[in-house]
Amino acid sequence: MIHNMVKWMARASAVIGGVVLLILIVLTTASIIGREMSKAGHAMEGWLGQLILSIGVDEIRGTYELTEAGVAFAIFAFFPVCQFYGQHATVDVFTGGMRPRALAWLRAFWEVVLAAVIVFIALRLYDGMLRYVGNGETMDWSLGAEAVQQWPNREILLAGGLTPENVDTAIRQVRPAGVDVASGVEAAPGGKGLDLVKAFIEAARI
């Protein structure tokens, strides 16, 4: 039963990795097409060029970062099925003459080591992700203002490093459809402060 469950989990992980790769292919292709169409729109004169620019077709921001993270995820997603079926590359120069029992113990040892390494890497990746979520880093507001001007018909939200002290300035500069806040109203890590939330709301009503 456990064998079948591990087999199913390994296969499911591989399928998820494959789906992620397909999504990355579509995302990269769409980004390239959008970038080339945006270049064509700027180069064209007349209504067609204006139409392309008014639609807001452009390169998808963050494609490179998403591709890097997605490829890393897909690689780790394929590890379980490779390990389960033993289809990864092996070098048996030193183990070819070992007895089956000794070889089985050696393989079990390295599987435990591999599991520990995977858990360690997963924890490090999780820790690295937390540094980018609600870290209070203030974004470049000029980029937000540029996005609002480029896509006037879209509702653009502003986030990143907003606090009760700077949200009014950010809104005046960017003119977003709305704002998002997380660590900027925390009285302690992970805990929102009621007074800070009220002050933020009041400052955002301009």
C-alpha positions, -999 to 999 in steps of 0.1 A, spaced: 0 0 0 28 24 9 46 14 -22 16 23 -44 11 56 -25 47 66 -31 45 56 -67 14 77 -72 29 107 -54 61 104 -76 40 103 -108 18 132 -96 49 153 -89 63 146 -123 29 155 -140 28 188 -120 64 195 -131 54 189 -167 24 212 -164 46 239 -150 70 236 -179 41 239 -204 28 270 -186 63 285 -188 65 278 -225 31 295 -231 41 324 -209 74 329 -226 59 327 -260 31 352 -251 57 376 -237 78 375 -268 48 380 -290 36 409 -268 70 425 -269 72 423 -307 37 436 -312 45 465 -289 76 474 -310 55 471 -341 28 494 -326 54 521 -318 69 518 -353 35 520 -371 18 552 -380 -20 556 -382 -49 539 -365 -34 504 -364 -4 514 -344 -26 534 -320 -50 505 -316 -21 481 -306 -8 506 -281 -43 513 -267 -48 476 -260 -17 476 -239 0 447 -256 35 444 -243 61 421 -228 49 403 -197 67 418 -167 85 393 -145 88 365 -171 125 359 -164 120 356 -127 90 333 -132 109 312 -156 139 308 -133 116 298 -104 94 276 -125 123 256 -140 138 251 -106 104 238 -94 101 215 -124 135 200 -118 127 192 -82 93 179 -93 110 153 -115 134 141 -88 109 117 -71 99 97 -102 136 94 -112 145 82 -77 115 58 -75 123 41 -108 160 44 -104 164 59 -139 188 86 -129 224 85 -141 246 62 -120 283 55 -120 290 19 -108 328 17 -111 333 12 -74 300 -7 -67 299 -31 -96 317 -58 -76 298 -54 -44 275 -80 -30 237 -74 -35 231 -70 3 260 -45 7 248 -27 -24 213 -25 -11 225 -9 22 247 16 3 217 26 -19 195 30 12 221 52 28 223 75 -2 186 77 -5 184 89 31 211 115 24 192 126 -8 160 129 12 177 150 38 193 173 12 159 178 -5 143 187 28 171 211 35 169 228 1 131 230 4 134 248 37 160 272 23 137 279 -7 108 286 17 130 309 38 141 327 7 104 331 -4 95 346 29 121 374 24 101 386 -7 66 383 8 56 412 30 92 423 35 82 460 35 105 469 6 92 500 -11 88 497 -49 98 524 -74 66 545 -75 76 560 -109 71 525 -124 36 524 -110 28 559 -124 41 548 -158 19 517 -157 -12 538 -149 -4 561 -178 3 533 -202 -29 513 -193 -55 540 -183 -84 516 -188 -71 490 -164 -74 490 -126 -39 489 -113 -32 483 -76 -1 497 -58 17 476 -32 51 473 -16 64 491 14 33 512 20 28 526 55 4 552 71 32 577 67 38 573 29 5 560 14 -9 594 7 23 605 -12 22 572 -31 -14 576 -41 -9 612 -53 22 602 -73 9 570 -89 -30 575 -89 -37 537 -86 -72 521 -85 -64 508 -50 -36 500 -26 -25 469 -8 -7 467 26 7 439 47 38 445 69 33 483 68 5 480 94 20 453 116 26 461 152 47 430 155 59 404 129 28 387 116 3 407 137 -16 437 125 -20 468 147 -55 482 149 -43 518 153 -19 514 123 -47 500 101 -70 529 110 -42 554 103 -35 537 70 -72 539 59 -74 575 69 -43 585 51 -54 566 20 -87 586 18 -74 616 -2 
